[in-house]
Amino acid sequence: MSASTRRLTLIVHIVMSVGWLGAVAAFLVLSMVGLNSEDNSVVRAAFVSMDLLGRYLIVPLSFAALGSGILQSLTTQWGLFRHYWVVTKLVLTIGATALLLLHQYSAVATASNLVMRSENSAASLEVIGLGRQLTLDAILAIVVLVGTTVLSVLKPWGPVRFGRRAGVRYVLVALGVAVLIVAVVHLAGGGLGHHGR
């Protein structure tokens, strides 16, 4: 891949990642407004806007950031599994994208539907509970996205000691643990906003 193409993929990756972070920040603002307003129309508008923002902006940006990041790493000296900071960033991004999908099509969609059906959305305990969870989710997502940005800038930690295979194992083990934790929490009916209510 030519130097100009590599620069272009880097620019695309940065734009998609910054866009993802900005969209999540907007989501956080909407969730706080929806949670704290006593005006039903404001609560409805906030939760419906969160649903639309998630479906049509945050989800596509997360996939674009992930895909462009993988392409970027495969076409540079950093590689996908050669350095711990790249592997860590990959695991965090995949985990954030997976949790985003889980929350978008369960908690966010549920909250949007609840406020549309509720006579008094601002006073609904279920909406308040989901609103708190979505606010916390957005804060955690911002922490993860800022963390991946810091990793990209500082590039801490050295190369993976045992080569490519160790890197692949590291990613698979981390993803397996993350999936297991999410599955156990959801099957137990606790945490993550009690999505299926």
N, C-alpha and C positions, 0 to 999 in steps of 0.2 A: 504494500500500500504506500502510495506517495506521501511525502511530508505534508502537502497541501490537503490531501484527503484526511490524514490523521488530525490535522488542525481542525478541519471541518467537523469530524466526529467528536472532537473535544468540545467545540463550541456548542454543538447540538446537545451533548451530555450536560454541559453546564446550564444551558438554557432550560432544559427539561427538569433538571434537579432543582434549580432556583424557582421555576414555575410551580413545582410540586410543593416546595416549602411555603411559597406565597399563598397558594390555594389552601393549604392546611391552616395557615394563619388566618385567612378570611373565614374558614370554617369555624375556627376557635372563636372569633368575634361573634359570628352568628349564633353559635351555641350559647355563649354567655348572654347575649341579648335575649334569646329565647327562654333561657333559664330565669333571668331576672326581671323580665317584663310582666306586668299584670294586665296588659292590654291583649285580649285574645287575638286581635288581628295581627299584632306584632309577633306574637308567639307563633301563630300559624305561618306567617310570612317567613320567619326565621327558620323554622324546621323544614318547610317545603324548599326554601332556598338551599339549606344544607344538603338535602337529598339531591337536588339538581346539581349543585356544585360537586358533590361527591361522584355522582354517576358520569357526568359529562366533562369534568375537568380533572379532578384528583385521580380517579382510576386511570384514565388514559395517560396522564402525566407520569404516574408511577411506573406503568409498563414502558413508556418511552425512556424514562430515566434508567430503568433496569436494563433494557435492551441496548441503549447507547453506551451504558457503562461497561457491559460485557464486551461489546464490539471494540470499545476504546481499549480495554485491557488486553484483548487478544492481539491488537495491532501495535502495541508498544512494548518497551523492554520490561514493563512491570509484569505482564502476563496475568492470567486469571488465578493461578494457584502457586505462583512463585514467591509471593511476599505475604506475610501475615496480615498486613494492613489492608491489602486488596481482598483477601479471603474474608476478613472480618467485615469489611464494607459490603461485600457480596451477601454474606449471611444476614446482616442487618437489613439490607434493602429487600431481599427476598422475604424475610420475616415481616417487615413493615407492609409489603405489598399483599402478602397472604392475609394478615390481620385486617388490612384495609378492606379487602374483598369481603371477608367474613362480616365485618361491621357494617359495611355499606349496604349489603343486601339482607341484613337482618336488623340491627339496631337502628340505623339511620332511616331505613325504609319504614320500619315499625313506628318510629317516632313521628314521621311525616304523616302516616296513615292515621295515627291516634289523634293528632291535632286537627286533622280534617274532619274526624267523626265526633270529636268531643264538643260538648256544649260550652264547657268552660276549660279550654286548654291550659290557661295560665294556672288553674288550681288543681289540675289533674295530677295525682300523686305518681301515676305511671309515667307521665310525660316528664315530671320533675326528676324522677329517678333516671330515666333515659338521658335527659338533658345533662345531668351531672356526669353520667358515665361518658357521654360524647365529649364533654368539655375535658375530662381527664384524658380520654383517648387522644384528643387533638394535642394536648400539652405533651403527652408522651411521644406522639409522632414528631412533633417539632424537636424534642430532645434528640430523638434518633436521627432525624434528618440533619440537624446541626452537627451531631456526632460524626456522621458520614462525611460531612463537609470538612470537619477538622481533620479526619483521617486523610482525606485527599490532599490537604494542604501540608500537613506535617509529615506524612508518610513515615509513621513510627514503626518500630520493630523491623527486624531483618528478614532475610529470605527464609522461606520454609526449609527446614533443615533436611528433611528426607525427600525432597523433590516433589514432583507433581503428584504422585500417588498419595503422599501424606496430606497434601492440600485438598485433594478430592475427598479423602476420608474425613478430614476436619470439617469440610462443608456438609457432608452427608450426616455426620454425627450431630452437628449443631442443628441442622434442619430437622432431623429426626426427633431430637429433644424438644425443639420448639413445637412441632406438630403434636407430639405426645402431651405436652403441657396444656396446649389449647384444647385438645380433645378431652382430656381428663377434666379440666375446669368446666367445659360445656356439658359433658355427660353428667357431671355431678350437680349441674343446675345452679352453680354459683359463679360469681365473678363475671366480668366482661358485660355487665349490664343485664344479665338474665334475659338473653335475646329472645327466646321463643315465646314470651308471654303474650 
